[in-house]
Amino acid sequence: QLADEGAPGRFWYENSSKEVLQMAGGDVQEARKLVALLAIYSPQAKVDTNSTFALRAWSQYKAGQPISVKTKVMDDKATAAMDDVDAFWSGEKTGNFFNNLLREIDPSVADKQGATIDMWMMRAAQYESDAPSSTQYAFMENENNRIARDLGWEPQQVQAAIWVAMKART
C-alpha cells in the first residue's frame, strides 16, 4: 500500500542521480565523490540538511581546505572518500544509499541496487526502533525486494516510494 501511495516519487534516486551528475559537470568520478558525501552525511539528517552538509564538504574539498562539516568520524570518512572514492566504502544503509544514488551516474552499479533501510522504512514496518538490527535489515531488504518483483520495479524505487509515502503521512 505504501509503495502504491508513494509511486509518484519512486524515481527519486534516478532523478537525484542525474542532478548530481549535472552538478559535477558530467564528470562521473567527481559525481561519485559527491554521491559519497551525500551517503556519508545522510544518517539522521533531513534531505535538505544532508545536501547542505555534502555541498559544504564538497566546497571545502574543492577549495583545498580540510573537510570540517559534522562529526570527526564523518568528516574523516568524507576526506577518505575524496582521496579514493572507490576504496573507502562500508555500511549496509549508507552503502546501499551510495549505490542507489549512482544508478544513473554509473550504470555498472545497476546490479548492486539494494534497499536503503533507514528510519522511515523501519517506521513503515512499525518497528519500535528507528535503527535496524542486522536481522531486521535483512528482513526489510528481502520484503522490499519481494515488493519490487511483484510490482516490476527496481528495489530502490520501492524504497523511494515507501519513503515518500511515510514522509507525506508524517
N, C-alpha and C positions, 0 to 999 in steps of 0.2 A: 504494500500500500504506500509506504513512504517513497519507494523508488518511483512509482507512478506519479505521486504527488509532486515530486521534485524533478520530474522528467525534463522540463524546460531548461534546467541548469546542469544537465548531465554532461555537457561538453565543456565544463569549466576548465578541466585540465588542458584539453586541446586548445581552447581559446587563450588561456593564460600562457601556454607554451609558445604560441605564435607571437604574443605580445612581448614575451621575454626575448625571443629571437630578434624581433624588431628593435628592442631597446639595445641589444648588443650589436646592432648594425649588421645583422646577418652572419656574424662570426659564431659558428657553432661552439667552439671551445670556450669563448667568452660567455656565451649563453649558458653553457654547462656550469660555469663558475657562479653566475648569478642565480641559477636554479639551486645550486648547493647552498648558497647563502639563504635563500628562501626556506629551504628544508631545515637548515641548522637553527634558524631563529623562530621556526614555526611552533614549537611546543608552548602551550598555554598562552598563545598570542592571537589576537583577532587578526583578520586578514590585513586590515589597513596598518595595524601596528607592526605586524610581521614584515610587511612590504617596506615600511619606513626603516626598520632595523636593517633589512637586507640592503636597501639602497644606500643607507648611511655607511655600512661596511664596504659596499661596492665603491662608493666615492672615496673613502679613506684609502682603500687598496689602490685605486686608480691614481690617487694623488701621491702615492708612495709613503703614506703615513701608516703607523701601526693601527690595526683594527681594534677599536675600543667602543663597543656598542651596548652590550648587555652584560652577561656574566663572563668571567675569565675563561671558564670552560668552553662556552660557546664562541667567544672571540678567538680562542686558541684553535678551535676546530675550523673556524672561518679562515684564519690565517693559513692553516694546513691545506685547506681546500683551494685557496688561491695559489698556493705553491705547487700543488699537484692534485687537481680535482679528481683524477682517475684512481688515485691510490688511497684516499683517505676514508672511504665510505663505511659506515656501520649503522646498526639500529634498524629494527623492523619498521617502525612507524615512519621515521624520517627517511629510511632507505626506499620504502615504497613511495612516499611523497616525492622524493627526488626523481625516481623513475617515472612516476605518473606525469610529473611536470616536464619531463624530457620527451614525452610521447611524440610531439610534432617537431621537436628540435633535432632529435637523433633517432631515426627510425630503427636503429639496431637494438633499441631497448623495448621494441614492441612486444617481444615475448617475455618481458620482465614486469608485466603490469599486474602487480599485486594490489590489494586493497589497503588504503591508508586507514587503519583502525585508530581513530582518535576519540576524544571525549564525546563528540557528537554521535559517533557510531555506538559508543558504549551506552549513551543515554537512549538512543533509538532502540537498543536491545533491552532497555530497562535494567541495566546492571546498577548496583549501588555505588560502585567506584567508577571514576572517570578514567582511571589508568588501568588498562587491561593486564591481567596476568598472561603468561605465555600460553596457557591453555585457552583462556578467553580470546586472546588474539587469534589463535589458530582456528577456533570455532567460528568467530566472526568473519574471518577471511574466507573460510570454507563456505559459510552461508552466503556471503557476498558473491562469491564465485558461482554458487548454485543459482542465485537470482540472475546473475549475468547470463548464464547459459539459458535459463528459462525465458529471458526477455530478448536474447540475441544481441546483448550489449557487451561491452568490454567491462572488466572488473572496476576500473577507475571511474567509469561512467555511472555504475550503480552506486558506488560510494559517494560520488559527487551529488547525485540526485537525492540520496538519503540525507546527506549533509545539508543541502539546500532546504529540504522539507523540514528537517529538525530546526534549523535556524529560523525559518519562517514561523514555525509554531511557537518559538520562544521569543 
